[in-house]
């Protein structure tokens, strides 16, 4: 931050002449040194304040970015939970349809099929025992 006063050379010369008349030649160098020290201190203070303000602005910007990223993460989490719930529902529907298909296939077996299946199994067991 640069502070510029609209002071020309003639105004500075006038200021110097007035300071020389008021302070005298003995006190003028000490007054100029003191004024220079105050000016340097003022510049350091302004610079420090400027740095602190910039740091606060950076911190606020970083905080805003973190909040935006956190909101994105939360949105992604809710999307994933929703998709997981949908998948669970689909899995349950699939399981129910498979169970119904199995139940239907078991019910469609006729008594002849059951007898034939038992006879086949029994004859297989007998053949195994004979060997």
C-alpha positions as CSV (number, residue, x, y, z in Angstrom):
1,X,0.0,0.0,0.0
2,X,1.7,3.2,-1.1
3,X,0.5,6.6,0.3
4,X,1.4,9.5,-2.0
5,X,0.9,13.0,-1.0
6,X,0.4,15.5,-3.8
7,X,3.3,17.7,-2.7
8,X,5.6,19.3,-5.2
9,X,9.2,20.4,-4.8
10,X,8.3,24.0,-4.2
11,X,6.0,23.0,-1.3
12,X,8.8,20.9,0.2
13,X,11.2,23.8,0.0
14,X,8.7,26.1,1.6
15,X,8.2,23.5,4.4
16,X,11.9,23.2,5.0
17,X,12.4,27.0,5.2
18,X,9.6,27.4,7.7
19,X,11.0,24.5,9.8
20,X,14.5,26.1,9.7
21,X,13.0,29.5,10.9
22,X,10.9,27.9,13.6
23,X,13.3,25.3,14.9
24,X,16.6,26.9,14.1
25,X,19.7,25.4,12.6
26,X,20.6,23.5,15.9
27,X,17.3,21.6,16.4
28,X,16.5,21.1,12.7
29,X,18.7,18.0,12.2
30,X,17.3,16.3,15.3
31,X,13.7,17.2,14.3
32,X,14.3,15.8,10.8
33,X,15.7,12.6,12.3
34,X,12.7,12.2,14.7
35,X,10.3,12.9,11.9
36,X,12.0,10.2,9.8
37,X,11.8,7.7,12.7
38,X,8.1,8.4,13.1
39,X,7.6,8.1,9.4
40,X,9.4,4.7,9.3
41,X,7.5,3.5,12.3
42,X,4.2,4.6,10.7
43,X,5.2,2.7,7.5
44,X,6.0,-0.5,9.5
45,X,2.7,-0.3,11.3
46,X,0.8,0.2,8.0
47,X,2.7,-2.7,6.5
48,X,2.0,-4.9,9.5
49,X,-1.7,-4.1,9.4
50,X,-1.8,-4.7,5.7
51,X,-0.1,-8.1,6.1
52,X,-2.5,-9.0,8.9
53,X,-5.5,-8.0,6.8
54,X,-4.2,-10.0,3.8
55,X,-3.7,-13.0,6.1
56,X,-7.3,-12.7,7.5
57,X,-8.6,-12.5,3.9
58,X,-6.6,-15.6,2.9
59,X,-7.9,-17.4,6.0
60,X,-11.5,-16.4,5.2
61,X,-11.0,-17.6,1.6
62,X,-9.5,-20.8,2.8
63,X,-12.3,-21.3,5.2
64,X,-14.9,-20.7,2.5
65,X,-13.1,-23.2,0.2
66,X,-13.1,-25.8,3.0
67,X,-16.8,-25.3,3.6
68,X,-17.5,-25.7,-0.1
69,X,-15.4,-29.0,-0.2
70,X,-17.2,-30.2,2.9
71,X,-20.5,-29.6,1.3
72,X,-19.4,-31.5,-1.7
73,X,-18.3,-34.4,0.5
74,X,-21.6,-34.4,2.3
75,X,-23.5,-34.4,-1.0
76,X,-21.4,-37.3,-2.3
77,X,-22.0,-39.2,1.0
78,X,-25.8,-38.7,0.7
79,X,-25.7,-39.8,-2.9
80,X,-23.8,-42.9,-2.0
81,X,-26.2,-43.7,0.8
82,X,-29.2,-43.3,-1.5
83,X,-27.6,-45.5,-4.2
84,X,-26.7,-48.1,-1.5
85,X,-30.3,-48.2,-0.3
86,X,-31.5,-48.6,-3.9
87,X,-29.1,-51.5,-4.4
88,X,-30.3,-53.1,-1.2
89,X,-33.9,-52.8,-2.4
90,X,-33.0,-54.3,-5.8
91,X,-31.1,-57.1,-4.1
92,X,-34.2,-57.9,-1.9
93,X,-36.5,-57.8,-5.0
94,X,-34.1,-60.1,-6.8
95,X,-33.9,-62.5,-3.9
96,X,-37.7,-62.5,-3.5
97,X,-38.1,-63.3,-7.3
98,X,-35.6,-66.1,-7.1
99,X,-37.3,-67.5,-4.0
100,X,-40.6,-67.4,-5.8
101,X,-39.2,-69.0,-8.9
102,X,-37.7,-71.8,-6.7
103,X,-41.0,-72.2,-4.9
104,X,-42.9,-72.4,-8.2
105,X,-40.5,-75.0,-9.6
106,X,-40.8,-77.1,-6.5
107,X,-44.6,-76.9,-6.7
108,X,-44.7,-77.8,-10.4
109,X,-43.1,-81.2,-9.8
110,X,-45.8,-83.8,-10.2
111,X,-46.2,-86.9,-8.0
112,X,-44.9,-89.0,-10.9
113,X,-41.8,-86.8,-11.0
114,X,-41.3,-87.2,-7.3
115,X,-41.7,-91.0,-7.5
116,X,-39.4,-91.2,-10.5
117,X,-36.8,-89.0,-8.7
118,X,-37.0,-91.2,-5.6
119,X,-36.8,-94.4,-7.7
120,X,-33.8,-93.1,-9.6
121,X,-32.1,-92.1,-6.4
122,X,-32.9,-95.5,-4.8
123,X,-31.7,-97.5,-7.8
124,X,-28.5,-95.4,-7.8
125,X,-27.9,-96.1,-4.1
126,X,-28.5,-99.9,-4.7
127,X,-26.1,-99.9,-7.6
128,X,-23.5,-98.2,-5.4
129,X,-24.1,-100.7,-2.6
130,X,-23.8,-103.7,-5.0
131,X,-20.4,-102.7,-6.2
